[in-house]
Amino acid sequence: MSVPGNELTAQQLYGILRLRVDVFVVEQACPYPELDGRDLLATTHHFWLGDVDSCLRVLAEPGGIYRVGRVATAKHARGQGLAAKLMTDALGVIGDRDSVLDAQTYARGFYEKFGYVAEGDEFDEDGIPHIRMWRRMAPRR
């Protein structure tokens, strides 16, 4: 399912936030500011499958760029291709516009399958190694 942030129901938002906290804060032991004020924006698109077994969001950034983030799958639902399905759906919305994401380094190969290319050095975000990855569609000037 895909819903703009301003159309989420309280139940949908709760399910998304619960999964993200379960995966990132509890499972990965990474306390971070989950509530960043962007989830309810009309320009934010939320994608999820099942009873929020897997989710991600796409943010509109300045300059017409999109940012993919908060990709999470519940432990019991992993290995079923759910995140890949969500990435395919998200790229359908992003279309031929540039997009960026900050991948946990272990997931780099996953995002490369969708045309993302690592740019820059590995960096630490909340105690977890990440790499910035771009899917550039427009010619660079």
N, C-alpha and C positions, 0 to 999 in steps of 0.2 A: 504494500500500500504506500502511496505517496500523498502527503498532505502539506500545504504551506503552513508555516508556524502559527499564523493567526487563525487557522481553522482547526487546530488540534483541540480535541475534547480534553477535559481534565483527566479522564481515564487513559487516553492515548499518551498524553504527556507523562503521566505517572509511570506507565509501563516502560516508556523510553528511558526516563531518568533512572528508574530502578535497575534496568539492565546495565546502563552505563556505570552506575555506582557499583553494582555487583561485580562487573568485570574490571573496571579500571581502579576503583578505590579499594574494594575488598580483596578480589583475587590477585591483582597485581600489586597490592599494598602500596598504592600511590595516591596519597591524599593530594588533591588538586581542586581548584575552584570550578566545580562542575557547572554551577549556575553563573553563566557569563552574560546573561541578558540578551542572547541572540536566538534562543529557541522559539520564541513567540513572534518573531518578525515575519511579516508577509513575504519577505524575500528569502527566507530560510525554508528549504524543502526537507521534510523528514521522510525517510523510507524505512519500512520495517516489514518483516514477514512473521506469520504465525501470531501467536499471542505475545508479540515482541520477543521472539527468540533470537532475532538478529536485527540490527538497525544501523543506520548512518544518517548523516545530515549533509546538505549542500548549502553553503553560505554564498551569498552574492558579495563580492569584494569590489573595492573601487577599481575603475578602469575596465569593467566588464568581465573580470576574472571570477571564476568560481573556486571555492575551497571545499574539498571533501574532508570530512572529519567525523570523529566519534564513531568509527566503525567498530562494532562490537557484536559478538555472538555468544549466547549463553553456552556454558560448558556442555550441557546435555545435547545441544544442537550442532556442535562442531562436526566438521567432516562431511556435511551434507550439501555443500555448495551454496549455502544461504548468502554469505557475504559476496560471493561472485555474482549471484543473481541481483543483489542490491546494487553492486557496482555497475552492472549492465544497465539497470533501470536508471541509475543516477546519470550515467553518461548519455542516456537518451534525453534527459532534461538539459544537460550541459551542452550537448550538440557539438558544434564546431568551434566553440569558444575555448580559450585557454583555461586550464584548471591546475590547481596546486594542492598538495597535501603534505603533511608531515608524518611520515610513516615510521612506526617502530621498526628499527633496522631488521629485525628477524622477518618482517613482512614485506621486505623490499621486492622479492621475487613475485609475490602475489600481485602487487600493483604494476609491475613491469608487464604483466600479461594484458593489462588494460591500456598500454601505451605510455605509462609514466616512466620518466627517466630521472635518475638521481642527479641533483645539481648541488654542488657545494660539499662541505665537510659534514661528517656526523656531528650531532650536538646532543647535549643532555637536556631533556625536558622532564621536569619533575622526577629526576632520578632514573629515567629510562632512556637508552640511546635511540635517537631518531635521525632520520635523513629527510631533507626536503626533496620532493619529487614533483616534476612538472609534466603535464601533457599539453604541449604547445601545438596549437592548431593553426594559428595565424602566423604568417611570415614575420620573422624578427627583423627589426629595423636597426 
